[in-house]
Amino acid sequence: MNKRFKRTLITSALPYANGPVHIGHLAGVYVPADIYARYLRLKGQEVLFIGGSDEHGVPIALKAKAEGVTPQEIVDRYHFLIKKSFEDFGITFDIYSRTSSEIHHQTASDFFRKLYDKGEFIEKTSEQYYDEEAKQFLADRYITGTCPYCRSENAYGDQCETCGTSLSPLDLINPKSTISGSVPVLKETKHWYLPLDKHEAWLKKWILENHKEWKTNVYGQCKSWLEMGLQPRAVSRDLDWGVPVPVEGAEGKVLYVWFDAPIGYISNTIELLPNDWEKWWKEEDTKLLHFIGKDNIVFHCIVFPAMLKADGSYILPENVPANEFLNLEGDKISTSRNWAIWLHEYLEDFPGKQDVLRYVLTANAPETKDNDFTWKDFQARNNNELVAILGNFVNRALVLTQKYVEGKIPVRGELTDYDKQTWEEFIGVKKEMENYLELYRFRDALKEAMNLARIGNKYLADTEPWKTAKTDKERTATILNISLQITANLAIAFEPFLPFTSEKIKRIINKETLNWSELGSIDLLKPNHPINQPELLFEKIEDETIEKQIRKLQDTKKANDSKELKAEPIKENIVFDDFTKLDIRVGKVLECTKVPKADKLLQFKIDDGLGGRTILSGIAAHYKAEELIGQNVCFIANLAPRTIKGIESQGMILSAESPDGPVSLIQPVSDIPPGSKIS
C-alpha cells in the first residue's frame, strides 16, 4: 500500500525476563529493527524505536518459586542484564522499559477496562483444576501428568515436552499439582475472552487483500490461521503475578500475558512521551512496524490488531517483517539446554567486537528460512570480508594518504573515464541499498554495502597510486581524493549495520556528522581537510580462538548428553495377565495429515484388516506426514477411544523415544498383512 507517512513507530518483541538474551534474539529481531531505525534517522525522518522486557506470566512465577525468591527479584535480575546487552550491542531504543512498571500496569488495566465497558469481551465460566492444599487455581504449567499421546509421565498442562504436542490440562492422565504434589480437583472459575471470531471478516480483508506485500512467511501463516477459523481467546487467568483484572469479583486473576505484553509498546511510549504519545499510536500518518520472530506472528498480525480495533482509537501495523529462527551449529538454540551464545558472554570472549557479530548475524539472517550460525562461518566472514575487504580498503586509503599527501585531503584533478565509471557504479549501489532496506531485506542491503568496499579495493588495485606517486603527483592526488571520498561514503553505508565501525571511520577521517542523503557524493571531504592517524578497523581471528568456542559448545553438548542419555526408570512390575489384555496389531498407513492448530499432531487413517480406523499421534516433529503413507506401523487396537481436537482417536500408534530425544515409530517389515497380532 502506497501511503505517505510523517513518522515511523518501530516496536521490537519484548524479550521474556527469565533469562539473558542470545544471538538468536539479536539476529531475528533486534539487529534488523535497529538497522531500520538507524537508516530512517540517517535520512532525517521522525522515528521512535520502542523496546522493553516482558515480565509477567507463569514461567517467571515458577522460576521464582523454584529459587525461593519473589517474581520481582527474578525480573529485576534479567531486565537489567538484557538492557545492558542491548546497549552494549548498539541497539538504539528510544526507551527500553518493562511491563512490571506502574505506568504499564495502569495502561494495561485501562485498556482492558475500556474494552470491558464497551462489551468487547465474552464472559465464560468453566471448570479448571484447583489445588485444595494450596488454595489456588492452577495455571497450565502448574499441572503435570501423563501425556495421552506418548505416555510421557512429565507432560505439562499446556504441552508435552517429550513429543511436543500442545495439550489442555484436561487432556492429562493422572494430573497433579506442581505446587503441593496433590491431585487437583475441578472447580468453576470465571474468565473473560476476546472473541477473535467476531474480527475474522475485517482481518481477512485487511491482511489477505490489503497487505499482500507482507513477507511470504508472515502472510502465509496469517492466511492459514484465518482459513482455519478464529476462536475466542481468554484474556485473563488465575494467577497472582501480573496485571490484576480491573473488575469487581476478579480477585486472584490477572491479565493473560499475551494480552498484557503488547500493551507494553503503548505504555513504554507513554512513559517516554507522556504528553505526546497519542500521535504515535492514533494518527493515521504514523507508520507502525512490529519487528518480531516467527513465533509471534499470530499475536502481532491477528490478536494485537484485534485488540487495537476493539478499542477503536488506535492505528494498525503497516507491516510485520518477522524473521525465522537462527540455529546454532546445526542444532536448535535451547535456553534450557544452555545451547546458545549469550550476548554478555560473547563480549567477555570478544571484547570490542560487537560489529563483527552484528555483521555475521545480518549476513546470515534468517529472513526467509531458518539459518545456522557456526563459529567457522563467523571466523571466515570476519577474516575474508571484514578484514580482507572493508578493513583492507580503508586502511590502504588512509595509510597512502599519510605517506604521499601528508595526511590531508588532496586536491582532486580532472577525472578520467575510469574514475567516472567507478563513481557511476558506486551511485548505483546506493540505489540498490535503498530498495532492499525499504523491503526489510537487510541481508541483501549489507551485501550492497560491502560491494562499495569491493569497488574501492578494485579502484586502488587498478589505479596503483604507489606507482603514480613516482611520476605523476597530480594523478596520485586525484586517486587518493576519490579513495578517501569512498571511505567517507562507507561510513554512511555501514552505519545502520556496523555503528561502532562507522564511528571509528568518522573519527579517523575527522568528520563527525554524515547523513544518508550524502551517500554517493564525491565531495564529502574538502581539500586540505586533515585526517587522523589510521588504525585497523578489524583484526584477524585465529583458529585457536574459534576452536576454544567450539570446545565450549562441545562440552555443553556432552553435559546435555550425559543427562539425556540416561534411560527412564522401569515402571512397576505388572502380571502377565495385564499384558495379555493389550491387543497390539500391525496396521498400514492409508492416509496421514497434520491436525489443524496442533503443530505436533498427525492424523492417521489405518488399514487394520477390519475396515480401517483413525488414530492421532504426536510425532509430527519427527516425521513428515507424506513419508508415512504406505508404511506399516504397530498400534494398540483395544485402547478406549479418546476425542482430541474434535477428532476421535481409536487406538495408539507405538513409537520408541531414545534417551537423547529422537522418536522413532516401531515398524514391522512391510510384508506382514494389516491386522496381524503382535504377541
Secondary structure by P-SEA (a helix, b strand, c coil): ccccccbbbbbcccccccccccaaaaaccaaaaaaaaaaaaaaccbbbbbbbbbcccaaaaaaaaaacccaaaaaaaaaaaaaaaaaaaccccccccccccaaaaaaaaaaaaaaaaaccbbbbbbbbbbccccccccccccccccccccccccccccccccccccccccccccccccccccbbbbbbbbbcccccccaaaaaaaacccccccccaaaaaaaaaaaaaccccccccccccccccccccccccccccccccccaaaaaaaaaacccccccccccccbbbbbbbccccccccccaaaaaaaaacccccccccbbbbbbbcccccccccccccccaaaaaaacccaaaaaaaaaaaacccccbbbbbaaaaaaaaaacccccaaaaaaaaaaaaaccccccccccccccaaaaaaaaaaaaaaaaaaaaaaacaaaaaaaaaaaaaaaaaaaaaaacccccccccaaaaaaaaaaaaaaaaaaaaaaccccaaaaaaaaaaacccccccccccccccccccccccbbbbcbbbbcaaaaaaaaaaaaaaaaaaaaaaaccccccccccaaaaaacbbbbbbbcbbbbccccccbbbbbcccccccbbbbbcccccccccccccccccccccccccccccccccbbbbbbbcccbbbbccccccccccccccc
